[in-house]
Amino acid sequence: MKTQSLLQYLALASLSVLFVTGCGKKDAPQTASPETGKKSPKSEYTFVLVAKSQSNPVFQAARVGAEDAAADLSKKLGVKITMLWRTPNEDDAQKQVEYLEQLILQGVDGISVSCTEAETLTPAIDRAVKQGVAVMCFDSDAPASQRFCYHGTDDVDSGHTIMRELAAVLGPGKHVVAIPGGNQNARNIQNRIKGALDEAKKFPDITIRGVYYSKEVPQDAAAKIEEVQTANPDIDGWAMIGSWSLFTDALLKWEPGKVKIVAMDALPAELPYLRKGVVQKLFAQQTYKWGWRSIELLADKVILGKSPTQVLDYSPLPPVTKENVDEFEQNWKKWLRQ
């Protein structure tokens, strides 16, 4: 009997220990941030920039901005942020989709994409978000997708600005204006065209001859503009809502001031046009900031758990003229690491 009682006692004691231990495991808190109550962040993150094309110089500045932001924020936040660049050679929405699918499988933490075609990219963006990848858009948005924000130009407003400034440069009298259209499937370009056409209605003496589409490649765009100008010599103004044709020197041979030009962007290749007087005014998209702000917004969202205060995070368009072109050019030495 004594032996049986001892065994019963030991069994009960063992059960008590297991019960206490089990309760301890259940109630023990996970490692958490005292400020947010969330799990502690990882020590390494991977963010990716997916631009429209390697051949468009604006995206090279965005790439440098993203790389600089990754290095700077790694130090500030005490983590390692790796920035990857996944961009097709030329505009190719399907290739962008393929990149997004690959990045989902790789398990990256965040993606910022400039959408060549919003409708094509939207399902891929939504799949990435469903798999836990933070996705935002820059430069060209996909507003129907589940992306958490957009950073870049207010495209409708910029179209208004380009046409309004061109009207001021043209001055009184009747004028014929043309608009280069770039990729007619790109939402950002279509919004700029809409803004420009709406603004033109305010000037009854301005006739819009047409919107002329081409690939967003410098040589193709310049060839299209020369073709249109030759066929329509009465055109005396170009509202360049996209200035791809100015990324080459093809139009530098034009007689300064004969045809007035106001254009988006102020890349290094465009600045000689200002100096020579072929172009009267440029409005600089903040292309370096596209990349910088993309990484900053992704870091806020993924690492700090902060959502942007505004879903549409717009950047202004600084004007560049003959008077400030030399000063503005200094920015490019930083942006392109020259």
SVG drawing of the C-alpha trace seen along z (x, -y; Angstrom):
<svg xmlns="http://www.w3.org/2000/svg" viewBox="-13 -90 44 92">
<polyline fill="none" stroke="black" stroke-width="0.4" points="0.0,0.0 2.8,-2.4 4.4,-1.7 1.1,-2.3 0.5,-5.6 4.0,-6.8 3.4,-6.1 0.1,-8.0 1.8,-10.9 4.5,-11.1 2.0,-10.9 0.0,-13.7 3.1,-15.8 4.2,-15.2 0.8,-16.3 1.0,-19.4 4.4,-20.3 3.1,-19.7 0.0,-21.8 2.0,-24.7 4.6,-24.5 1.8,-24.4 0.1,-27.4 3.4,-29.2 4.0,-28.6 0.5,-29.7 0.7,-33.0 4.3,-34.0 4.3,-37.1 6.0,-37.2 8.9,-39.5 7.3,-42.8 7.9,-46.5 6.8,-48.4 5.5,-51.2 3.3,-49.2 2.9,-45.7 4.0,-44.2 6.6,-41.6 10.1,-42.9 11.2,-43.8 13.6,-41.8 17.2,-42.8 17.1,-42.7 14.6,-43.9 14.4,-43.8 12.6,-46.5 12.4,-46.6 12.0,-49.3 10.2,-48.2 10.3,-51.1 8.8,-51.3 12.0,-51.0 15.8,-51.1 15.9,-53.3 14.1,-56.2 16.7,-58.3 14.2,-59.6 14.3,-56.1 18.0,-56.1 17.8,-59.0 15.0,-57.2 17.2,-54.2 20.0,-56.3 17.5,-57.9 16.3,-54.5 19.9,-53.2 20.8,-56.3 17.6,-56.1 18.3,-52.4 21.8,-53.2 20.7,-56.2 17.7,-54.5 19.7,-51.4 21.9,-53.6 19.0,-55.5 16.8,-52.5 19.6,-50.1 18.6,-47.5 19.9,-46.3 17.8,-47.5 18.7,-46.0 17.3,-47.8 16.8,-45.7 16.2,-47.0 13.9,-45.0 13.1,-47.0 12.5,-45.9 14.7,-47.4 11.7,-49.1 8.0,-49.6 6.6,-46.1 3.7,-45.7 3.8,-41.9 7.4,-41.8 6.7,-43.9 4.0,-41.4 6.6,-38.6 9.0,-40.5 6.2,-40.9 5.4,-37.2 9.1,-36.4 9.4,-38.9 6.4,-37.3 8.1,-33.9 11.4,-35.5 9.5,-36.8 10.6,-40.4 9.2,-42.8 8.1,-45.7 7.8,-46.8 7.4,-50.2 6.2,-50.0 5.7,-52.5 2.9,-50.9 3.2,-50.8 -0.4,-49.7 -2.4,-49.9 -5.0,-47.4 -2.3,-44.8 -0.4,-45.3 -3.4,-45.5 -4.0,-41.7 -0.3,-41.1 -0.2,-43.9 -3.2,-42.5 -1.6,-39.0 1.5,-40.4 -0.5,-42.3 -2.4,-39.1 0.9,-37.3 1.9,-39.9 4.1,-42.1 3.7,-45.9 3.2,-47.5 3.0,-51.1 3.2,-52.9 5.4,-55.7 5.3,-57.9 2.4,-55.9 -0.4,-54.7 -2.8,-51.7 -5.5,-53.3 -7.9,-50.3 -5.3,-48.0 -4.6,-47.3 -1.4,-49.3 -1.1,-51.3 -0.1,-54.6 1.1,-56.5 4.1,-58.9 4.9,-61.2 3.4,-63.9 -0.2,-65.1 -0.6,-64.3 -3.8,-66.1 -2.5,-69.2 0.8,-69.0 -1.1,-68.9 -2.9,-72.0 0.4,-73.7 2.2,-72.8 -0.6,-74.1 -1.1,-77.3 2.6,-78.1 2.7,-77.5 -0.2,-79.8 1.7,-82.5 4.8,-82.0 2.9,-82.1 1.2,-85.4 -1.8,-87.1 -3.1,-85.9 -4.1,-82.7 -1.9,-79.6 -1.8,-76.0 -0.5,-73.6 0.4,-69.9 0.8,-67.4 3.2,-64.4 1.4,-61.5 3.9,-58.8 2.4,-55.5 -1.4,-55.7 -1.9,-52.9 0.0,-54.7 -2.4,-56.1 -0.1,-59.0 0.4,-60.2 -3.3,-60.0 -4.0,-62.1 -1.5,-64.7 -3.1,-64.9 -6.5,-65.3 -5.3,-68.2 -3.6,-69.9 -6.8,-69.5 -9.0,-70.8 -6.7,-73.8 -6.6,-74.6 -10.4,-75.2 -9.7,-78.3 -7.8,-79.8 -10.2,-80.2 -7.4,-81.4 -5.5,-78.1 -6.3,-75.3 -5.1,-71.8 -3.9,-70.1 -3.7,-66.7 -2.1,-64.3 0.6,-62.3 1.6,-58.9 5.0,-57.2 7.1,-54.9 8.6,-56.6 12.0,-56.2 14.1,-59.4 14.8,-58.5 11.2,-57.4 9.7,-60.4 11.9,-62.9 11.2,-61.3 7.5,-61.5 7.7,-65.2 9.8,-66.1 7.3,-64.1 4.3,-66.0 6.0,-69.4 7.0,-68.9 3.5,-67.9 2.0,-70.7 4.3,-73.8 1.6,-76.0 2.1,-74.4 3.8,-77.1 3.7,-75.5 4.3,-72.1 2.8,-71.2 5.3,-68.5 3.5,-66.6 6.3,-64.1 9.7,-65.3 11.2,-62.0 12.2,-63.8 14.4,-66.2 16.5,-63.4 18.4,-63.5 19.9,-66.4 17.7,-65.8 15.6,-69.0 18.5,-71.3 18.8,-72.2 15.4,-73.9 15.4,-77.7 15.3,-79.1 11.9,-80.6 10.2,-79.9 8.2,-77.1 7.6,-77.6 8.0,-74.6 7.1,-74.1 8.0,-70.6 7.9,-68.2 11.2,-67.1 14.6,-68.7 17.1,-66.0 20.7,-66.8 20.1,-66.2 17.3,-68.7 19.2,-71.6 21.0,-72.6 17.6,-73.2 16.9,-75.9 20.3,-77.5 19.9,-77.7 16.3,-79.0 14.7,-76.1 12.7,-75.3 11.3,-78.2 10.5,-76.4 10.9,-73.0 9.0,-71.7 11.2,-69.2 9.6,-66.0 11.5,-65.1 12.8,-61.8 15.5,-61.3 12.8,-61.7 10.7,-59.0 13.2,-56.5 14.1,-58.0 10.5,-58.5 9.6,-55.0 12.1,-53.4 11.1,-55.8 7.4,-55.0 8.1,-51.3 10.3,-51.5 7.6,-53.4 5.0,-50.9 6.9,-47.6 9.5,-48.4 7.8,-51.1 4.1,-50.1 3.2,-53.6 0.8,-54.3 1.2,-57.5 -1.0,-60.4 -2.1,-60.7 -2.7,-57.9 -1.7,-60.3 1.7,-61.6 2.4,-64.3 5.6,-66.2 5.6,-69.7 7.2,-70.5 10.0,-73.1 10.2,-75.4 13.6,-75.5 14.4,-78.4 17.5,-80.0 17.9,-82.0 18.3,-79.1 19.4,-76.3 23.0,-76.3 22.0,-76.1 19.5,-73.3 22.1,-71.3 24.2,-70.9 21.5,-68.6 22.2,-66.0 25.8,-65.6 24.4,-64.2 21.5,-62.3 23.7,-60.5 26.8,-60.3 29.0,-62.3"/>
</svg>
